[in-house]
Amino acid sequence: MLPSLVRIAVRNVTRNRRRSVITFSAIFLALGVMVGIRGFLNGMQATLRESIILGQTGALQIHRKGFMKAVTTSSLDLLVPTDEAFLQKIRGVPGIQAVTARIAFGGMVNANDTSAVAMLSAIDPKNEILVCPRRLDMISSGKTLAEGGSSAAILTPELADSLGVHVGKQATILTNDRDGVMNALDIDYVGVYGQPGLPMPDKKFGFVPLAFAQDLLRIPNMASEIAVRIERFDEAETFKPRLQAAVGPEYEVVTWHDVASFIDDAIAAQNATLNLIGAIFLFVALLGIANTMLMSVLERTREIGTMMSVGVRRRQILSLFLLEAGILGLLGGILGAAAGSAFVFYYGYKGIVLKFPGMLAPLHIYPTVTVGYILFVLGLAAGGAVLSALWPAVRASQMRPVEALAAV
């Protein structure tokens, strides 16, 4: 009996073509938009993760135990060794691609009889680029640390402007070393990090070579953190226990999720917004199916009465209308998902380049969507269509044959 009901359902769907096309188009549009936006958002989220991980944090970081929770303790009191023996332990973990040491510290920068408080980051000019190659994208003019020499410094425009210093000129960094003793060393301002108007966590910021900072702070072969690069960011949690075993219990290993938790928060907010938009689109489309099925019931009252009078059971009437709704939802969903997937796959191969005012490097977004998501929205469309037609189908199945046959 089911094949017969399917044939009848298909015939009934094609009977009123205009109404079916309108309903079909609503499902098609909803699924196409959902898949397309999901693919674009997946690409944008991947770009956001890569820009932070490859430009700032690295996939994993190693600190002295308690570093992440130490709010009042100076970072110079919780250092990790940077000697070759310790770094070799880290490189010895299978899958580690690159390792670099860093020191984060604060100090006073002086030039032209003017001083400014600044946050400074000491990096290894060679190894930092292996771990975070996109560091260079933020240098708008001048040289890199590797090109500038042992006392080179890269400063933000805001910090340089507050000191009245220009590229090629010198300044002096004053700070306390690990023992609290003041020390000062001259720097050569060789490069500009960022540009005016570009949003940054701290506008008065600068980079200096790692060896320079170790001399300034009097902490030879020590750093505040070690950043690690791996091939796949999503495997960071897998590498975490391996690295922890390699470095020992005196140190703590954290992933980019821990260091840059705002990324996960931003992605969660974006996903929630997308789900809301998708739900609105799908709800409107399903309302169209409910309206179509209700109108179909009203127009086919005598037909329903005739079917019942010749022995068609109520549950078969119910199944017939649900099948009609399911066919509309499934076909519209398949073609809509196919159109959205075509958009995603095309631009996933070609890429979308976005350049916003104030950005030094454009965003390259490669949309992508999983087969699981496509199947999910298809099931949602078909299942939602059946549920939206449930009340009209129940109404049709509860009709009395005599009253249905007497309807005008």
FENZI-V807760 format. One record per pair of residues at least 24 apart in sequence whose ideal C-beta (glycine too) atoms are under 6 Angstrom apart, sorted by the first residue. I is the first residue (numbers start at 0). GAP is how many residues later the second one is. Records with the same first field share a line. If there is no record, write none. Layout:
I=GAP, GAP
This chain:
4=314, 315, 318
8=311, 314, 315, 318
11=312
12=311, 314
18=273
22=265, 266, 269, 305
23=304, 308
25=259, 262
26=258, 302, 305, 306, 354
27=304, 307, 308
29=251, 252, 255
30=302, 305, 306, 346, 350
31=304, 307, 308
32=248
33=244, 343
34=302, 305, 306, 334
35=304, 307
36=237
37=331, 335
38=305, 328, 329, 330
39=327
40=229, 233
41=326
42=322, 323, 324, 325
43=321
44=222
46=316, 318
48=214
51=208, 211
52=180, 203
53=78, 79, 80
54=77, 79
56=199, 202, 203
57=73, 74, 169, 170, 171
58=170, 171, 174, 177, 197
59=168, 176, 195
60=164, 166, 193, 198
61=164, 185, 189, 191
62=162, 189
64=185, 186, 187
74=29, 149
75=102
78=143
79=143, 146
81=139, 141
82=138
88=157
92=149, 150, 153
94=135
95=132
96=132
97=32, 33, 131
98=129
99=24, 27, 28, 31, 127
100=109, 122, 125
101=121, 123
102=110, 120, 121
103=120
106=66, 67, 68
107=66
108=62, 64
109=62
110=52, 54, 60
111=52
113=49
115=46, 47, 88
117=41, 86, 88
118=83, 86
119=86
120=86
121=86, 88, 91
122=84, 87
123=86
124=84
130=96, 98
136=224
137=55, 56
138=52
139=52, 55, 220
140=51
141=25, 48, 49, 50
142=47, 48
144=64
147=42
150=36, 37, 61
151=36, 38
152=34, 36, 53, 55
153=37, 39, 53
154=34, 51
155=37, 38, 47, 49
156=35, 39
157=45, 46
158=45, 47
164=24
176=40, 41
177=41
182=33
184=31
196=161
197=160
285=98, 102
288=36, 39, 96, 99, 100
289=98
292=28, 32, 96, 99
293=98
296=95, 98, 99
300=103, 106
301=103, 105
303=92, 95, 100
304=96, 99, 100
307=93
308=92
313=83
316=79, 80
317=75, 79
320=68, 72, 75
321=64, 67, 71
324=60, 61, 64
325=56, 59, 60
327=57
328=52, 53, 56
329=52
332=45, 48
336=37, 41
343=25
